Amino acid sequence: MGELKKLVEEGKGKHVGLSEASPSTIRRAHAVHPVTAVQMEWSLWSRDIEAEIVPTCRELGIGIVAYSPLGRGFLSYGPASAENLAKDDIRQVLPRFQAENMEHNKRIFERVSEIAESKGCTPAQLALAWVHHQGNDVCPIPGTTKVANFDKNIGALSVSLAREEMAELEALVADGNVKGDRYGGLTPTWQESETPPISSWKQE
């Protein structure tokens, strides 16, 4: 962070952001130089950041960039998102996309689809709208390779959710309702990314 601060002071960058950082790491970094945004996976079926990360960011005035807001396609297509995946597609090995977990998780998508139909939108638009409704300090970044899907994602901005609808969606994905870890140990998340204390550093 000290070096990144120098780059900003030299005009080589405007802002500094973090990704999958723990609450204490966010605080330590922010104390050296203001952190503008923290990128975290946040969607209807990935809500682990709500207990600690979100409150920390809001206390410090840091924006949240929500990646994979459509659950890597699950909240767009349900079980079909796991079909015909390329050999190098990471979803091939992610726990939530394995058959035994997908069989359970498909119930979530089925109910999301029902609610979306009642509101005249797609499941993806409903899922994106839920993220949008988390606050003006949250910016979801859904990925797409098709203009048609991009246009549909923009349409999510027109989907309004009442407090009762938000509560129903959140009840669908309460603790234990989603089967399978995000990465299954393949890559560290904020929960495994605690920065070592400075006292443990060794100078070469």
N, C-alpha and C positions, 0 to 999 in steps of 0.2 A: 504493500500500500504506500510505503514511503516513496518507492520508485515511481509508482503511478501518479502520486501527488506531484512529483517533479515534472512528469510529462505534461500534466495539466497546466502547471505553472509556466512551462516553456511553450505553451500554445500548441502542443502536439496532440492534444486530446481535450475534449470538453467536459466529459463526465466519467465517473467510474462506477461500474456495476459488479455484482457478484452473482454466482450461480450455485445452488445447492449448498449454501453455507449455513452453518449452525448459528443459533441465536448469539452465542458468545463471540463467534467469529465476526458476525455482522457488527456487533457492538465495538469490538476491538478495531476493526477496519474503519468504522465510521468515526472513531475517536482520532484517527490519523488524518483522514480526509473524508468529507461528506460522500456517502454512498448514495447515488441517485436512484438506482433500481436494483432489486434482487430478483433473479429469475428462478422460478420454482415450478415444478409440475403441480397444476391445480385444476381439477375438473370434478365433475359429480362423483367419479369413482376414485379419485385421489385427493383426499382431504386432510392428510396428516399434517399439513403446515398450519392448519387453523388454530391449533392449541398454543403454539409458541412462536412460529415465524411471523405470522400475520400481526399479532399484537406487538412484537418487537419492531417490525417495520413501521407500523403506525405510530408507535411511541416516538420513533426517531424521524418520522416524516419521509420515509423511503417508499418509493413506488414498487409495485409488485408486477412482474411480467410473468403471466401464467402460460407456461408452455404445455403442449399436449392437452389443450382444453377439451378436446373431443376424445380423450382416452385412446389415442393412437388409432382412431377410426372406429372403435367399438361403439361410441355414442352416436355415430353416424349410420353404421350398418349392422351393428350387433354381431352375432356369430359369423355372419358372412365376411366380416373384416379379417377373419382368420383363415379364410379359404384362398387357395391359389396364391399364396405368398411366395415372393422370389426367395431363392436360396439364401441370399445375403440379407434378407429382411430380419431385423432384430426380433420382431414379434414371433418368429419361429421358435425362439427359446425363452421368451418371457412367460413367467408362470401364469399370468392371467389369461393368456391366449392358448393354454394347453386344454385339450378336450375335456378333461375331468373338471377343470375350473370353469370353462366356458359354459358347460352344461348348467352350472349353477348361476353364473353371471348373466345368462341370457334373460333371466326373469326380470332383471333390472331394466334391460333394454326394452323388453316387451311393455313394461309399465310406462317407461319414458315415451315410447311410441304412442301409447294410448292417450297420454296427456297431451302430447304434441298434436295428435289428430284433433282432439277436442278444441285446441287453440288455433287450428288452421296453419300450423307450421311443421317443419320437419323435425325429427328427433335431434339432429345436429343443431338446428337453430335454437331449440329449447335448451339444449345443454350449454350452448354459447351464451344464451340470454342469462342463464343462471350465473355464469361467471361474471358477465357484465353487471349484474345486480349486486355483486359483492362490494362495489364502491368505485368512486371515480379515480381512486389510486391504483386500480387494477386494470392491466392491459393484457387481454388474451392474445396469443399469437398462433392461431390455427394454421397448419401448413396445408397447402394444396398445389397441385400441378395443373389444375383445370380452371379455366376462367368461369365456367358455369358454377363450380363449387365455390369459387371466390365470391361470386355474386350472391349465392345463397347464404354464405357466411355474413356478408354485409346485411342481409335481410334480418339477421338475428337482432340487430339494433332496434328493430320495430316491434319485437316481442316483449310485451309487458307481463310481469309476473307479480301477482298479489302475494302478500305475506303468507297466506295459507298455502298457496301453490309452492312457494319456496320451501315451506316446512314439509310438505308432502314429498317433494323431490329429495330433500335431505334425509328424510326418514327411510327412503329406499336404500340409501347407501350409508346407513349408520354403521358403527363399528361391528365388524363381523359379517356384514351383509355382502361384502365383496370378497371373493375367494382368489387367493394368489397374491404374492408380493409384487411390487412394482417392477423390480429388477431381479429379485431372487439371488442377490449377492454378486451379480455380474458386474455391477459398477456401484461405487459408493454414493449414497444419497446424503442429504444434510444430516441425517441421523448417525451416519458413520464418518462424518467429515469434520470432526472437532479439530481445531488448530492446536498443535502442541504449544504448551506454555513457553514463553520466551526463555525462562530459566533452563529449559531443556536443550536449547540450541547450542551448538558447538561451532566455534569459529575455526575455519581452516587456517 
